[in-house]
């Protein structure tokens, strides 16, 4: 939790970052009650439950990061957010693209990215669901705040939010008039230039335009290609957003926004780690200490002589050294106030994603396993809400529709000894999804201190998928799936006179089943899992302990039935990925604290997670899963801390200094826990030192990111068939630089 009170004279908490909010005259009953209470913390208003309410009063585990928090913590993209929120883990484990964001909350998430798999954490931008993990690692300019909702969000957000949701809220046109410019230059030839322009054109119309360009050199070279088109880890991205707001009256508003991203980057840093005979013996069930491809089929073994330097790329397949992601979206949000107590909102959107990427899994000239890949998806969504306040009741209700149509292609690929990059060495997979839902959530304010709430949602999902793989004998296989579920939640909260809120919450979650993303074993391997359901219990308290110390504490217990856990195990059939269906459990504690002592501020968060698989099916047992194994990418401990100090310089300026640290415990790359797929713990440190004038319209500073240059694994996957472990490495290496910001008043 990183919040700064906007009025220090009130004795509010001064933290490492800032959220600036005031209560709207049309805020909800809960927010009005909060405003009436005396307390040291300026009210921070969030919309995590699709209504305006105080963060302290919200009966759920929510972390909010505002624009200043994102800046002071040097957060560039969504993956960086995952370093500072308890029990949140975001990795770039996906086909070598830096645009990938595999998001895990409380041990629930998805590593894969193909169209037949759905993420378990939803990402929303101004109420619009993004749907795909590849393309979700968004840059974060023009952001008012990022809200991280932990735990199943099945009632208000629906499908694919078993772990939680990330709600990104952009700045509303007309609220920050003028032009802001942000320039940054650093080591690794890193440069960034961004701007935000906001203006009103009369009383009824406002528009804003944001743009950002950033580039950074890579960390390695494709040494076996004569003219590589990109360096390993190189990044280049241009993005922009135009928003227009029309408010012809105080009863109606229309917001239309369009955004686009073009990302052309290098392959993510990667290496192949050769498995030892002892490791192979264990992975082969004690039958052989040799890779099966070598022992039975005579494929060449990977040796140290074949390997390149850690950050270099050893492929001889042109095109695998670079990646691209092109995103486009347009949305319209219309709000109509029907009466003093009743309002309606319509959110309609269209989004498209296209990408090129791929991996050379053995990272050598042998091309034992090399998969170039392209993909695309188009999404249309419509949500109609009816919201209101009557006496002590307030509610949110609505209808929802979502359609997605997408595909993935790979080829010509290499998977020795049977696939050698010929015309028949390709796969093609498609899926179209139609989702329908109706939902409602009601809160009843029993008195000025006690509030109870209930909610329910009915969801229906229809999926139609096709697959064509080399093992399908030229026949395209079609599959369909139809799923539905009723999810619900109930909560009770008690607001104390001291400003503290105590709450208890029960939430149900749902995710439709998924098709096997890489059914190399033939048509019979193109299976469909059943739906997943979740039940989560949560208790918490949050609020000001003293005038200078604010505390948020949450305890949770969640159970997941039929959860689909993708498991990849390259074998004689190919690079096969099976979706295992298991039951699992997660429990833990999250603590977020903000403290001011003198001129110092100290923000800290700690997350503890005890997650394990509690029941396995027959297929899971066959591939080595065990009861008690931890789900993939679910570290036991997560934590962060930021220590800041601000002092006056003369009469019209000040200096802010901050150091920060982020920690993620060790975790496994897959839900079948093998020692060779264990990711070591890692800690990252950074700093900011900024000089700013008192008017706040310009600043200059120096910064450092990952100052100890920690290089860590973000994904590990065994390929015992060829005798190595594929290791995806971090790309957020050390960077030091200078940043200048300037705001020009209109």
N, C-alpha and C positions, 0 to 999 in steps of 0.2 A: 504494500500500500504506500503510494508516494503522493502526498497531498500537502499543499501549503495554504494556510489561511490567507485570505485576501486582505485582511485588516489586522495587522500585528498589534495595533493599539488595543484590541479587544482581548489580548492575551491568547490569541489563537496559536495553533501549532504551526511552527515554521519547519517545513520538511525540505527534502532535497529537490522537490519539484512542485509545480503549481497546477491546480485546477481552479479557474475563476468562474464562479457561478453566483447568480442571485435568484431568489425565488420568483417565479412567474405569478402574476395575479390569477392565472388559470391553473395553478398547480393543484395536485390532488389533496384530499382531506388529510392524508398522512403527512404530506409535506407542510401543510398549514399548521398541523399540530406541532410538527418539529420546530417550525419557525417561532411558535409561541413559547417554547421552552427556553429557559436560559441555559446556556452552556458555552464552553470555551471554543468549540469548533464551528467555524463558519459552515453553513450547510452546503454539502456537495450533492447536486441533483444528478441522478442517473436514470436511465430508461431500461434497465436490465429486465424489468417485468412489463415492458411495453407501456409503461405509464411513468410520469414524472414522480419521483419520490426521493427522499433523503437517503443517501448511502447508508447512514447509520441506522435508519429505520427499516431498511429493506430486509425482510426475513429470509435471507439467503447469503451464501458465501460468494461475494463479489469483490474483485479488485479493479480499481479504476486508475488508469494512467493518463494524465493530461498532457498538453503540448509541452509544457516546461519539463515534465518528468521524462518524456521521450527525448528531449534535447539534452538535458543534463546527464542522462544515463547513456548518451551516444547511441540511442536506439535508431537504427536505420530501417529495419524491416520487421515483419511479424516474427521471424525466427529469433530476433534479439529480445522481443517481449518475453519469450520463454525463459530467459535467464533470471528474471526478477519477480516472478509470481510463484508462490508456493504450490508444489505439486503440479506444476505446468512444465512440460518438456516438449520442445519443438526442435525437430531435426530436419536435415536435408537428405533424407534417405530416399532417393527416387531418381533412377535412370540418369544420374549424373548432372541433373539440371539444378542450378542455384535458385530457380523459381519455385522449387518444391518446398512445401511446408507440411511435414508429418507431425500433427499436433496430438499430444497425449495429455490428458488431464486425469489425475488420480489413477494412472495406469491404464486408462482406456483410450485407444487411438488406433490408427491404421498406418502401416508402413507403405503399403502399395499405392499405386496411382492409376492403374488401368481402369477403363470405363466400367467394367463389371464389378468393381469394388467401390464401396461408399465409405467416406470418412466417418469416424465416430464422434468427432467434434465439429460442430457447425461454425462456419465463419460468415458473418453478416456485415454488409456495408450499408448503413442507413436503412436497415430493415430488409435488404435484399440478400438472399442466400447465394453464396458463391458456388458451392457444390463440388468443386474439384480441388484436390490438394495441389496438383501441379498448376501453378499460377496463383496460389493463395499466399505465397511469401511476398506480400505486397510491401512496397515502400510506403512510408507513412508521412508524407507531407500533407498539409491542409487538413490535419486531424485535430478535432476538438478533444476527443478522449478515446481510449480503448478500454472496454469493459470485458473482463474475463469472468464468466459465470461457471463455477465449478459444480459438478454433479449433474445428473440427468435433467434435461430441460424439455421433457416430452409434452408438456401441456401447451406452453406458449410458443415454443420453437419447433416442436414436432420431431419428425424422423431424423435420424443420424446425429442426435445430440446426446448419446449415451454418456459420454464423458463430460459434456458441457458445451458451452458456446463462447465464441469470441465476437463481441459486438463492437464494430468500428463506427464511430460517429464523426462525420465531417463537419466543418464549420458552416453555419447557415449564412447565406448571402445577406449583407446589410448589417451584420453585427460587429464587424471590425473594419470599418472603412479606411481606405488607404492602400498603399503598396508596401509589401515587405519583401526584402531581398536577403537571402541567406547564401553565403559563399564559404566554401571550405576547401582547403588544400592540405595534403598530408603525404606521408611516406608511401612507398609502393606506387608512386605517381598517381595518388588518389586525388581526384577533384570532384567537387559537387557544386552545382549552382541551381538554386531554386527561388521561386518567387510566388507571392500570393497577392492578388489584386482584388479589392472588394469595393463596390461602389453602389450607391443608390441613384436611381434615375426617376426622380419624382417620389411621391408618397407611396405608390403602389407597386413599384418594380425595383428589384435589386439583382445584381449579378456578381459573380466572383469567378476568377480564373486563376488556376494554379498550374505550375509547371515545375519539373525537376529533371535535371540531367546529372548523372554521376557515372564515373568510370574509375577503374582501378586496375593496375597491372596484375598479372598472374604470379604464380609461385613456381611454375615449372614449364617444361617444353615437351611437345610431342616429338621425341628424339628420332623416331623411325619414319617420320614423314618429311619429305623434302621441303615442302612449302606449307607448313601448318597455318591455318587461317586464324588461330587463336592460341593464346597461352593457357596453360592449365590454371584454373582459378581466376582467370581474368573476368572482369565484370563491366558491362556497359548497359545502361538503361536510360530510357527517356519515358517520362509519363506526364500526363496532363489531365486536368479535370475542369469542366465548365459547368457551373450551376446557375440557374436563373429562377428567381422567386417572384411570383405575382401575388399580391395581396390586395385585391380590389376593395375589400371590406374587412372589418374585424371578425367576420364570420367565415370567410373562405380564404384559402391559400393554395397555390399550386407551385410545387417545386419540381423543376425538370433538370436533370443532370446527365452529363455524358463524360465518360472517362476512357482513357486508352493507355496502354503500356506496351512498349517495345523493348524486349530484353534480348540482347545478343551477347552471350558470355562464353567463356571457355568451359571445358569439362571440369566437374568438381574434382578436387584432389582425391586420389585413389591409389591403393596399392594392393597387390596380391601377396599374401603371407603364406609361405609353403608349410603345409601340415607335416608334422613329424611322424615317423612310423608309429610311435605310441598313440598319437592322436588319431591316425587313420585306423589303427586296430580298434580303438574304442568306437569310432564312428561307424565302422564296418561290422559292428556286433561281435568283435573278437575273432572274425574269420580271416582277415588279411590285413597286413600292414602296408599294402600297396594300393594306389588308386585303382578303382575298377576299370577305368578307361585304359590304364597302362597294362594292367594284369591280363585283361581278357580281350582287349581290342587293339593293343599296340599303339595307342596314341602316345605322342612324345611327352615325357614327364617334364614338368616345370622345374628348372634347376636355378640355383643362384646366378649362374652365368647368363640366364635368360632375362633376369630382372634388371630394371632400370632404377635410378635414384628415386627415393620415396615420393617426391612431388612431381616427377616427370611422368610422361605417358608413353607406354611402349607399343601402342597399337600400330599396325600397318594398314588399317582400314581407313581410307580418307573419309572425312566428315565426322568421325567420332570425337575429334578434338574440340568441336564447338557445339553450342546449344542455342536455341532460340525459343522465345515465348512471346506471342502476340495476343494481347487481351483487349477486348472492347466491351463496353457496357453502356446502356442508357436506361434511365428510370424516370418515372413520374410519380410524385406523391401529392395527392389532393386531399385536403382536410376541410371539412365543412362542419360548422357548429350549428346543429339543428335547433338547440335551445340552450338555456343557461346550464342545463344538466346533461345534455346529450350531444354527442358529436360522432362523426364518422370519418374514416380515413381509408383511402384507396392507394395501394402501392403496386405499381406494375413495372416490370423490368424485362429487358432482353440482355443476355450476355453471351459472348463467344470467346473461346480459347483455342489457340492453335500452337503446337510446339514441335520442335525437332530436338532429339537428344539421343542417348544411347550409351552403352558401356562396353568396354573391352575387359571382361571380367578377369582374365589372367594377366592383364597389363603387360603383355609381351608381344613379340613378333610371331609367336606360335599360333595365335588366333584359335586357342582351344575353345573359347567361349566369347563371342563378340556379337552384340545385338544393337544395330542402329534402330531408331524408333521414331515414329511420328504419331501425333494424336490430335484430335480436335473434338470440341463439344459445343453445342448451342443449348441455351437454357432460356425458358420463358416462365415467368412467375407472376401471379396476381394474388393479392391479399386484400380483402375487404373487411374492415373493422367497424364495429359499433361499440362505442365506449361511453360510459356515463357515470354520474355521481347523483345519488338520491339520498338525502338525509345522511345517514351513517354508512351507506353503501357506496362503493365504487367498483366498477367492473370493466373488463376488457373482453371482447368477444369477436369472432370473425370466421370467415370462410377463406380457404387457401387452395390454390392450384399451382402445380409445378410440372413442367415438361422439360426433359433433357434428352437430347439425341447426340450420340458421340461414337467415336471409333478410335481404334489403335491399330497401327501397322508396324511390322518389323521385317526388314529384309533388304537385300539378301544378308542373312546372318550365318555365323559360323558356330557350330557346336560339334566338335570332332568326337568320333570319327565319321558320323553319318551325314552331317550337314556342313558343306564346304563352301558356302557363299554362292551356290548356284541359283538358277532361276526358280527352282522349286523350294528354296529355303527361305520361306517367309511365313508370317502368320497375319491374320486379319480377324479382328474381333469388334463387334458392335453392340450397342445397347440403347434402347429407348425406354424411358421411364415416364409414367404419368402418376402423379401423386395428388390426392384430394384430402382435405381435412376440414373439420369444423371444430371450433374450440371456444372455451369460455373460462374466465377466471374472475372470481368475486371475492372482495374483501368487505368485512363488516367490522366497523369500529364500535366495539361494545361500549367503551367509554373513552375518555381522553387518553388512557394508558394502554388499554387492552384491545388487540385487533386479531380477528380470526379470518382465515381465507381458505377457499377451496377452488379447484379448477379441474377441468376435464377436457379431453380431446379425442375425437375419433379420426383415425388416419387410414387411408386405403392407398396401396401402392401396386401398380401393375408394371411388370418388367418384361421386355421382349429382347432377347439377345441372340446373336449368331456368332459362330466361330468357325474358322478354317485354318487348320494347322497341318504341317507336313504329314503327321500321322493320321490325318483324316481321309486319305486316299482321294483327295480332290473334291470331297463332298462337304458342302457348308451345312453345319448342324444348327438347327434352330431350337431355342428353349424359351419357355414363358414361365412367369411366376406371378402369383397374386397373393398379397399379404394385407392384413388389416389388424388393427389393435385399438383398444381404448386405454389411454393413459390418463393419469390424474395426479393431483397433488393436494396437500392440505398443510396449513401452517397456522401457528399461533405466536404472537409476539407481544411483549410487555415492555412498554417504554417507561423507564423510571424517571423520577424528577431530576436525578443527577445527570440525565442525558444518555444513560446506558440503555441499550435494547437487548433483551433476552428473547430468544426465539427457538422454536422447534419446527422441523420441516420434514415432511415425507413426500418423496417424488417418485413417479414411475417413468420409465423411459422405454423407447421402442426403436428398433432398427429392422428394416426388411432384410430378408435373406439375400445372399449374393452368389453369383456364378463363379466357378473357378476361373481365375484370370489367365492362367497359362496351362491349359489342359493338353500338354504334349503327349499324355498317355493314350490319346484317342478319344473318339466321341463319348465313350463311357466315362471318361474323366471330366467331361464338361458337366459337372454336377451343380446342384443348387442347394444351399443350406437353408434351414428354417430361420424364421425371424428370431431376433434377440429381444429379451425383455429385461428390464432392470428395476430394482426397488432400492431406494436410497433413504436412509434415515440420517438426519443432521440436527445438531443442536449448536447454538452459538451465543456469544454475547459480544457486544461491540459498543464503543463509546469512550468518552473522556474519563480517565482515572483521576487525573488532576487537570489544572488549567494548562499544563504543558506536556501531558502524556496521554496519548490516545491508543487504545488497544482493541484489536479484533481477534477473537479466538473462535475456532470452529472444530467440532468433532464430528466424524461421519462414519457410517457403516453402509456399504452397498453390496448387493448381490446381483449377479448377472447370470441369466439362464439362456443357454444356447448361443453364447457369444461366439462369433466367427473370428478365428485367429488364423490369418494367412501364414502358411508355412512353405518355404521354398527349399527344395532339395534336388539340385541337378542330378540326373541319373541317366541310364541308357536311353530313356525315351526323349530326354531333352531337359530344358530348364523348367522343371515342373513346379507349379505353385498350387497347393491344395488349401482350401479353406477348412480348417478343423473346427468342429462344433463342440464347445466345452461349457462347463459352468465355472464361474470364478467369483472371488470375493475380494473387496478392498475395504480397508478401514484405516483411519488415521486422524491426524490433527494438523491444523494450520493456524499459525500465529503471525499476525502482522502488527507492528508497533511503530509509533511515531513519537519522538521525544525531543523537547527543546530544553537545553540547559545553557543559560547565558546566551552567547551568540552562536552556540553550537546547535546543530540539528542532527538527529540520528534516526534513520529509518532502518528497520530490519524485518525480515520475514523468515520463517522456518516452516517447512512442511515435512511431516512424517507419513509414510505410506507403507502399510503392510498388505501387499497384494499377492494372491496366489490362486492357482487353478485348483478347484475343489472337486471336480468330477470330469472325467474324460470319456470320449467315445472310443469305439473299437479302432477307428482309423488313427486317432491320436496316439493310442497305445502302440500301434504298429510302427509309427515314425519316431517313437522314443519319448513322447510326452509323458509326464508323470504328475500325479496329484501332488501338490506342494510346489510345483514349478512356478516361477514368477512370470506374469505376462511380459511381453517384449517392451523394452524401453520404459520401465517403471522403476526408477531409482527409489531406494528406501528413504533417503534424505535429500531435500532440496533446501537451499537457503540463499539469502542475499542480504547485503548491508550497504548503507550509504551514509557517510559522515560528511557533514558540510559545515562551513563557517562563512559568515558574511560580515564585512566590516566597512565602515564609511571611509571614503577618501575625499577629503575636503568637505564642501557643503553640497555638492551636486552630483556625486557619483559614488559608486561602491564597487567592491570586489567580492566575488563569490568563489569559494574553493570547495571542491568535493572530491572524495575518493570513494570508489564503490567496489564491491566484490560479489561474485556470484559462484555458487557451488552446486554441482549435481553429482550425486553418488553413482557408484557403479550400477550397471544394469545389463541385461542380456539383449542381444540383437534379435533373437527370436524367442517365441514362447516355449520352444523345446530347449531347455537350458543345458547347453554344452559349454564346457570351459573355454573352448577356442572361440566362442562367440560372445564372451564377456567383454563389455566396454568398461574401461577403467574410469574411476571417478576423475573429475576435473574441476579446477577452480580458475576463474578469470578475474583479473583486476583492471580497473580503469580510473581515469581522473578527468576533471575539468577545472580550469582556472579562468574566470571570466571577469572582465572589467566592463561595467555598464554605467551609463549616465543615469541620473536620477529620474529624468523624464521617461526613461525606458525605451527611447526610440533608436538607440544603437548600442552595440556591444562588440567587443573583440576579446578573443580568448584562445587558449591552447588546450588541447585535449590529448588523451591517450586511451587507446582501446587494446585490451588484452596485452598489457604492457610487458608481461613476462613471456610473451609469445608461446603460450600453451598450445600445443598441437595435440588434438584429441580425436578419438574415433567417434563418429556419429552413426555408424552402422557396421555390422559384421555379419557375414553369411558364409556358411561352409559350402564348398564345392568339393566334397570328398571324391566324387567321380573323377575329377581331374587333379585332385591333390592339393588344393589351396583354400585359404579363407579370403574372400573378397572384403576389403576394408575401405569404407568411405570415410575420408578424413575431413576435419574441419577446414573451413575456408576463411574464418574470421581471425586472421593472423594479426600480429601486433601492428598498430598504426598510430603515428603521432602526427599532429598537424595543428593548423591555425584555422579559426573560424571567425567570420565577421558577419554581423547582422545589422540591417538598417531598415527602419520603417519611415516611409514618407507619408505625411498626412495628406488627406485629400483636400 
